[in-house]
Amino acid sequence: MIRTLVSVYPDLSSVIAMNYACRLSRIIDMGIQPIFVKEPEPGDKAPGVGWVRHTWENSLLGTERDAVDRLVESERAHCAMLSRPQVLVGDRDDIILNNLLGGTYDLFVEGCLAGFEKSELLQRVHSKLYRNLPCPVIIARNLIELSKVLVVFDDDVDIDKLLPSTIRLFDGTQLRFDLMYCRLLGTGSFVEPIGEADAVFSRADEILQQHGWAPENRLALQGTPQALMRQMEDYSLIVTCLPQLMEADNELMRLIGDTPSPVLLYRQ
């Protein structure tokens, strides 16, 4: 069973995250634990422990606890593997990261709206949470059935980590997928095939064959992020790796920032 932690808040992006996790559970054996973390306002300091601390936390949560409970219950009506939410007060990234580092979960899911600013994705990638993730993360951007996956890599992605991790998550699902090697260009408006790309896929094919997997298509394309994004918009999930140097500007993350599809990111 894939043990999944889903970050929720009383908003539309949380509906997307929970719904996407529930749809994923139709093809993968999953348990889903929602978690809501209320961050105190600047200057609010937690008082001690015990009853005083509990009363302080309840005063901060206010009506948001009830809103999250209703949100989760509405999804539980058609998603039985969705547990009741954990409701906590503190620094969101720290609390979620501590839960994930505890080894209880195999996957983290959070939502965002499809039209969110690219800078928001880059901010997440550079956050303490993403820099220390012990498991893959799905950023769910819209409600879409998982039908076909695109596994994307460039010269900086370690496919010896990307492909086995993807296989472990989806093994036994008979999910259709394409494999795409890309090079990002700074100028131009067209996507061009990369000639003599067989060598690029040799290691990928070796890994996939060891597990009995084979892509429907192998694509080797170059172009600007905006141009390549148009080649990716029909896929229901984009899979790739987080950059090894999290502080640096990364071309692949710029490309992922443009696509409206949900994305699955692995640590290298």
TAJO-V229214 format. One record per residue. N is the residue number from 0. PSI is psi in degrees with one decimal (* if undefined). OMEGA is omega in degrees with one decimal (none if undefined). D_CENTER is the distance of its C-alpha to the mean C-alpha in Angstrom with 1 decimal. Layout:
BEGIN
n psi omega d_center
N PSI OMEGA D_CENTER
N PSI OMEGA D_CENTER
END
This chain:
BEGIN
n psi omega d_center
0 135.5 176.1 18.1
1 113.7 -178.8 14.4
2 119.8 -168.8 14.3
3 130.2 175.1 11.3
4 126.3 -178.0 11.2
5 121.6 177.0 10.2
6 127.1 -179.2 11.1
7 156.8 177.0 13.8
8 154.3 -179.5 16.5
9 72.0 178.8 19.3
10 175.0 -175.6 17.9
11 -38.1 -178.0 16.6
12 -31.6 177.9 12.9
13 -35.6 174.0 13.0
14 -43.9 178.7 14.8
15 -45.7 -177.6 12.2
16 -48.9 -178.9 9.5
17 -42.3 -179.7 12.3
18 -40.7 179.7 13.6
19 -42.5 178.0 10.7
20 -40.1 179.2 10.5
21 -39.5 176.6 14.2
22 -38.2 177.8 14.4
23 -34.4 -178.1 12.3
24 -13.0 176.9 14.9
25 -22.1 179.8 17.6
26 -12.0 179.3 17.1
27 139.3 175.4 15.7
28 107.4 -172.4 17.7
29 147.7 163.2 15.5
30 137.9 -171.8 16.4
31 120.8 178.9 14.5
32 108.4 173.5 15.3
33 147.2 176.2 14.8
34 130.1 176.8 15.5
35 123.0 179.2 17.2
36 118.8 176.3 18.3
37 120.6 178.7 21.1
38 127.5 177.5 21.8
39 156.1 174.5 25.6
40 153.6 177.3 27.3
41 131.6 179.9 28.4
42 -20.1 176.4 31.6
43 121.2 -178.3 31.0
44 131.3 -178.1 31.7
45 128.9 -179.0 31.2
46 105.8 169.9 34.7
47 -142.9 -176.8 35.3
48 -177.1 173.3 34.4
49 -144.5 -172.8 35.5
50 -39.7 -179.1 36.8
51 -45.2 179.1 36.8
52 -43.4 -178.5 33.1
53 -41.9 179.2 32.2
54 -40.8 178.4 34.3
55 -44.0 180.0 32.7
56 -41.8 179.0 29.1
57 -37.0 179.2 30.3
58 -32.6 178.3 31.9
59 -37.8 -176.5 28.7
60 -38.1 177.3 26.6
61 -133.4 -176.8 29.2
62 -8.7 -178.0 28.3
63 -35.0 177.7 24.5
64 -47.0 180.0 24.6
65 -38.7 179.8 26.4
66 -41.0 178.4 24.0
67 -42.3 177.7 21.0
68 -44.7 179.9 23.2
69 -39.1 179.9 24.1
70 -47.1 -179.0 20.6
71 -41.4 -179.5 19.6
72 -35.8 178.5 23.0
73 -32.6 177.1 22.7
74 -33.0 -179.5 19.6
75 -22.1 -179.6 21.4
76 -28.9 178.9 24.2
77 15.9 -179.6 22.5
78 83.2 -170.2 19.8
79 -25.0 -177.5 22.0
80 2.2 179.0 19.4
81 116.1 -178.9 18.0
82 167.0 173.7 19.7
83 147.1 -171.7 21.3
84 144.1 163.0 19.4
85 134.6 179.4 19.9
86 116.8 -172.5 21.4
87 161.1 177.6 21.9
88 133.0 177.7 23.3
89 -163.6 177.7 22.5
90 120.9 -172.8 20.1
91 -53.0 -176.6 16.6
92 -41.0 -179.1 14.8
93 -44.8 -176.9 17.7
94 -43.8 178.8 17.7
95 -43.4 -179.5 14.0
96 -41.3 178.2 14.4
97 -38.9 176.5 17.7
98 -43.8 -177.8 16.4
99 -39.8 179.9 13.8
100 -19.2 177.3 16.6
101 -9.9 176.8 19.0
102 9.1 -178.5 17.7
103 -24.1 -171.0 17.4
104 149.5 179.9 13.8
105 -13.4 -174.4 12.1
106 141.5 175.8 8.5
107 136.5 -179.8 6.8
108 131.6 170.1 5.5
109 157.0 -175.5 6.6
110 161.7 170.5 8.2
111 159.0 -179.1 10.1
112 145.7 -173.7 13.0
113 -28.5 -176.0 13.1
114 20.4 -175.5 16.0
115 156.6 -177.8 14.7
116 140.7 178.3 16.2
117 -33.7 -179.5 14.9
118 -26.5 179.1 16.1
119 -40.7 176.9 13.6
120 -45.7 -179.2 10.7
121 -35.0 177.2 13.2
122 -40.5 177.9 14.1
123 -44.1 -178.6 10.7
124 -36.1 -178.0 10.6
125 1.2 -177.5 14.2
126 161.3 176.5 13.9
127 -37.7 -179.3 15.4
128 -51.5 -176.5 12.3
129 -32.7 179.8 10.1
130 -18.7 -176.4 13.4
131 12.8 -178.3 14.1
132 126.4 176.3 11.0
133 -0.7 -177.2 12.8
134 165.8 177.8 10.0
135 158.6 178.7 6.8
136 138.8 171.0 3.5
137 125.7 170.9 1.5
138 106.7 -175.9 3.4
139 119.9 -174.1 6.4
140 -21.8 178.8 9.4
141 166.8 -179.1 12.1
142 107.9 -175.0 13.8
143 139.2 177.4 14.2
144 139.8 -179.6 15.4
145 100.8 -176.6 13.7
146 -45.9 -179.7 16.7
147 136.6 -173.3 16.0
148 145.7 172.4 13.4
149 118.7 176.1 13.8
150 117.9 -172.1 13.4
151 136.9 174.5 14.2
152 157.9 172.9 16.0
153 -165.2 -175.6 18.7
154 -17.3 -177.8 21.4
155 -5.8 -178.0 19.2
156 132.6 178.6 16.6
157 99.0 -177.7 17.8
158 -17.9 175.4 17.8
159 -16.9 173.1 19.5
160 -40.0 -175.9 16.2
161 -51.4 -173.5 13.7
162 -48.2 177.7 15.8
163 -36.9 178.4 16.9
164 -41.1 178.3 13.5
165 -41.4 179.5 12.5
166 -42.0 179.6 15.9
167 -39.0 -177.7 15.7
168 -40.8 -172.2 12.8
169 7.7 -177.8 14.5
170 133.5 179.5 18.1
171 -2.8 -177.5 20.7
172 -15.8 -174.9 18.8
173 36.7 179.9 20.7
174 136.2 177.7 17.7
175 139.8 179.8 18.9
176 154.0 171.8 17.3
177 155.7 178.5 18.4
178 128.0 -177.9 18.3
179 123.9 169.6 18.6
180 131.9 -175.2 20.1
181 152.4 170.3 20.3
182 128.1 -177.9 22.4
183 132.9 178.8 22.0
184 151.0 -177.9 25.3
185 -24.7 -177.4 26.4
186 167.2 179.4 28.8
187 160.0 -177.5 29.5
188 2.0 -176.2 28.3
189 152.8 172.8 28.3
190 133.1 -178.4 26.2
191 142.1 174.2 28.3
192 148.7 176.4 28.1
193 119.3 -177.8 28.3
194 153.0 176.5 31.6
195 53.1 -175.6 32.1
196 1.9 -176.6 28.5
197 -38.3 -178.5 29.3
198 -29.7 -180.0 29.3
199 -34.2 -175.0 25.7
200 -2.9 -173.7 24.7
201 -47.8 179.6 27.2
202 -39.4 178.3 25.1
203 -44.8 179.8 22.1
204 -37.3 179.3 24.7
205 -45.1 179.8 26.1
206 -46.0 -177.7 23.0
207 -41.4 -178.9 22.2
208 -32.7 178.3 25.9
209 -26.5 -177.9 26.0
210 7.1 178.8 23.6
211 25.8 179.4 25.2
212 150.1 175.4 22.4
213 131.7 178.4 23.2
214 153.2 174.0 21.4
215 -36.4 -179.4 23.2
216 145.6 171.0 23.3
217 120.1 -176.1 23.1
218 132.8 174.4 22.8
219 105.8 -170.8 23.9
220 150.9 173.6 23.8
221 147.7 -179.5 24.4
222 -177.4 176.8 24.4
223 159.1 177.6 23.2
224 -42.1 -178.9 19.5
225 -40.0 -179.6 20.7
226 -42.6 179.0 22.7
227 -33.4 180.0 20.1
228 -37.0 -179.6 17.5
229 -22.1 175.8 20.1
230 -12.1 -172.9 20.0
231 -9.1 -167.3 16.3
232 -13.5 -179.7 16.4
233 -2.7 -179.5 17.7
234 147.0 -177.8 14.7
235 -6.9 174.6 12.6
236 131.9 175.3 9.5
237 128.3 -175.8 9.3
238 129.5 175.3 8.8
239 -171.4 -178.7 9.9
240 148.0 168.0 10.4
241 149.7 -179.7 10.4
242 148.2 178.0 14.1
243 -40.1 176.4 16.6
244 94.9 -171.0 18.4
245 -22.1 -177.2 16.0
246 -18.0 -173.7 19.0
247 153.0 171.7 19.9
248 133.9 -173.6 19.2
249 126.1 -176.0 17.2
250 -39.5 -178.7 18.0
251 -36.8 177.3 14.9
252 -32.2 174.9 12.8
253 -38.0 177.2 15.5
254 -46.5 179.8 15.0
255 -33.0 179.2 11.3
256 -21.6 -178.8 12.4
257 -26.6 -173.9 14.9
258 139.9 178.3 13.2
259 -5.4 -176.0 12.8
260 154.4 168.6 10.6
261 148.6 -178.8 7.1
262 144.2 175.7 5.2
263 121.0 -173.5 4.2
264 134.2 176.7 5.4
265 149.8 170.2 8.4
266 144.2 175.1 11.1
267 * none 14.4
END
